[in-house]
Amino acid sequence: MACDTRLKPRQTIQERAREVRAAMERLAAALRQGRVQVIVDRASGAVAFTGWDDTSRDGITDACAYRALARSGSPLFQQLLARAQQMAGRTVDPRAIAQGVHSHDGGKSWHTH
């Protein structure tokens, strides 16, 4: 996963992989508890997570987290994603994810760079 390769100074790839796994576990728990919500942008089809703060995300982007959760096959994530897509009136656009469309404010505004 690309998130694994964004190393901090003097950090090994194994250390970063552990950090990413721990951050993803925190995100999954927050989604289960309803503290974090999935948002889909109506215009672009990009994904963001509202309520996921900088300390628990540990440098992981919304797009990277979305890819990991989508690959995981989690029924809860699929349900939350379906609800977010229904609320947005559109499905997630893989091109928007690949192009790096993202939000820094939990889905209130969206950026391409």
URMO-V364269 format. One record per backbone hydrogen bond with DSSP energy under -1.0 kcal/mol. NH is the residue of the N-H (numbers start at 1). CO is the residue of the C=O. E is the energy in kcal/mol with one decimal. If there is no record, write none. Layout:
BEGIN
nh:NH co:CO e:E
nh:NH co:CO e:E
END
This chain:
BEGIN
nh:4 co:1 e:-1.6
nh:5 co:2 e:-1.3
nh:7 co:5 e:-1.7
nh:11 co:8 e:-1.9
nh:16 co:12 e:-2.3
nh:17 co:13 e:-2.4
nh:18 co:14 e:-2.0
nh:19 co:15 e:-2.2
nh:20 co:16 e:-2.7
nh:21 co:17 e:-2.5
nh:22 co:18 e:-2.4
nh:23 co:19 e:-2.6
nh:24 co:20 e:-2.6
nh:25 co:21 e:-2.1
nh:26 co:22 e:-2.2
nh:27 co:23 e:-2.4
nh:28 co:24 e:-2.6
nh:29 co:25 e:-2.2
nh:30 co:26 e:-2.4
nh:31 co:27 e:-2.5
nh:32 co:28 e:-2.3
nh:33 co:29 e:-2.3
nh:35 co:30 e:-1.9
nh:36 co:30 e:-1.3
nh:37 co:50 e:-2.0
nh:39 co:48 e:-2.9
nh:41 co:46 e:-2.4
nh:45 co:41 e:-1.7
nh:48 co:39 e:-2.3
nh:50 co:37 e:-2.1
nh:57 co:53 e:-1.7
nh:58 co:54 e:-1.2
nh:60 co:57 e:-1.5
nh:65 co:61 e:-2.3
nh:66 co:62 e:-2.9
nh:67 co:63 e:-2.4
nh:68 co:64 e:-2.2
nh:69 co:65 e:-2.7
nh:70 co:66 e:-2.9
nh:71 co:67 e:-2.2
nh:72 co:68 e:-1.5
nh:78 co:74 e:-2.4
nh:79 co:75 e:-2.2
nh:80 co:76 e:-2.7
nh:81 co:77 e:-3.0
nh:82 co:78 e:-2.3
nh:83 co:79 e:-2.1
nh:84 co:80 e:-2.3
nh:85 co:81 e:-2.7
nh:86 co:82 e:-2.3
nh:87 co:83 e:-2.4
nh:88 co:84 e:-1.9
nh:89 co:85 e:-1.5
nh:90 co:85 e:-1.7
nh:93 co:45 e:-1.8
nh:97 co:93 e:-1.7
nh:98 co:94 e:-2.7
nh:99 co:95 e:-2.4
nh:100 co:97 e:-1.0
nh:101 co:96 e:-2.3
nh:102 co:111 e:-2.7
nh:111 co:102 e:-3.3
END
